[in-house]
Amino acid sequence: MQLPNEFVTKYKKLMGAEADEFLSALAQSSYSGFRENPLKNGQPVATIEKATGKVPYVSTGYYGQVNGKSLDHVTGWVYSQEPSAMFVGEVVNPQAGERVLDLCAAPGGKTTHLIAKMNNQGLLVANEIFPKRAKILAENLERWGAKNAVVTSESPADLEKQFPQYFDRILVDAPCSGEGMFRKEPAGIEYWSPEYPAECANRQQKILASAMKMLKPGGTLVYSTCTFAPEEDEQNISWLLNSNPALKLIPIEKAAGMDDGRPEWADGNEELKKTVRLFPHHLKGEGHFIAKLVNGEPESTEKKRKKKNKRKKQSIVKPDKEQVKLFNQFATSVFPDYQPHQLILFGDQLYDLPLEEDKIEGLNVLRPGLHLGTFKKNRFEPALAWALASLPSEANRIIELSREQWHQYVHGDVINIDADLPNGWYLLICDDHTAGFGKLVGKTIKNFYPKGLRF
């Protein structure tokens, strides 16, 4: 890996005596990692057995690789994530029942961490401005088993109109110059220039300004980047503090190998030491910066009515009586205790929406909560997302698959069984992993695994 000369010169000046060790670390191999999913009903033993160690500052984190075609990965029991990036979710630390916004969420590593810490309770809005990346975000949340997550694809400026002073916690994992990921993603070096960090900082400030308008009084804002650039890190937090006098930095409890922020790289404000820097020459991970702030601004007694977003991007309707009947027939048969928040339709797709309907009106919503299924002519077909968000103990009708049968299932094949069971829908289980749905006819399980996911 060949670092730009201007980059080397910049960090030799900034890092001083540490510079050689810092630059040498960037020439070393990067670390891979994964998190296990506490929303599931057990440990992904097969993947953990191949791990090379525990990530000390994340209870669910491990060093090592994940097989993308393994049972653990396909059913959402693990998520591949760079070890340093895992610390962001620990700092946000959302609680069950809170309203949380992940403003720049794709591809979803930090988002899945947040919904797991919330134990699928409350509301998580995961936003990504670029539609293709938002689709990947939605797919990753589905595999993880997220229930109370809404995926939007909006600019922060448009999102702020819908959610004034709404969220208890907001994560801004800002798009940045990516300096901290150079050894993991060397292609990022091609985009770097001495001016690039300042350009990114300007964009980040606009995102932060929108985030502040959506943060509740007393709410928590976490800002993170994967860059070393002071322009995007300490200097942006200095700007944020100066622009919002009610904001206060919260000290972040640092694990071994983590560094304080550098006040001398900004305006000298000693409070910046409460932020954290993760350097690759001090920690087994890539470069990260994290700041945690609380909004102390008192709530205004006279709330201004925000102008509604007039753009019509989605048609939101309720299912009719016949559709509700078809849904209830399935739910009573397979998940008798399931209690939806509110059922809504996007076309012929049925979702369980975990927030007020008016909050998503006019927004580009990719996933308005948990995808329950699709209405076909005179029938309801359950969605894979509902299976992956469920535990075996929640289902009334289960069929256990062998590993060989699971391979047939993800390949899209029909599965034959010997048991005498009533016809109808079943939740399919393999080694305690919920794998999807199948419809039993006689002794044959019709395969409903999505064609686009088969392998």
Secondary structure as UniProt FT lines:
FT   HELIX           5..15
FT   HELIX           16..18
FT   HELIX           19..25
FT   TURN            26..27
FT   STRAND          33..36
FT   TURN            38..39
FT   HELIX           45..48
FT   TURN            49..50
FT   STRAND          53..54
FT   TURN            56..57
FT   TURN            59..60
FT   STRAND          61..63
FT   TURN            68..69
FT   HELIX           71..74
FT   TURN            75..76
FT   STRAND          78..80
FT   HELIX           83..92
FT   TURN            96..97
FT   STRAND          99..102
FT   TURN            103..104
FT   TURN            106..107
FT   HELIX           109..117
FT   TURN            118..120
FT   STRAND          123..127
FT   HELIX           131..144
FT   STRAND          149..152
FT   HELIX           156..162
FT   TURN            164..165
FT   STRAND          167..173
FT   HELIX           179..181
FT   TURN            182..184
FT   HELIX           186..191
FT   TURN            194..195
FT   HELIX           196..214
FT   STRAND          215..225
FT   TURN            230..233
FT   HELIX           234..243
FT   TURN            245..246
FT   STRAND          247..249
FT   TURN            256..257
FT   STRAND          259..260
FT   HELIX           263..265
FT   TURN            266..267
FT   HELIX           270..274
FT   STRAND          276..278
FT   TURN            280..282
FT   STRAND          288..295
FT   HELIX           321..334
FT   TURN            336..337
FT   STRAND          343..346
FT   TURN            347..348
FT   STRAND          349..352
FT   HELIX           357..359
FT   TURN            360..362
FT   STRAND          365..368
FT   STRAND          370..376
FT   TURN            377..378
FT   STRAND          379..382
FT   HELIX           384..388
FT   HELIX           392..394
FT   STRAND          398..400
FT   HELIX           403..411
FT   STRAND          415..416
FT   STRAND          424..430
FT   TURN            431..432
FT   STRAND          433..441
FT   TURN            442..443
FT   STRAND          444..447
FT   HELIX           451..453
//
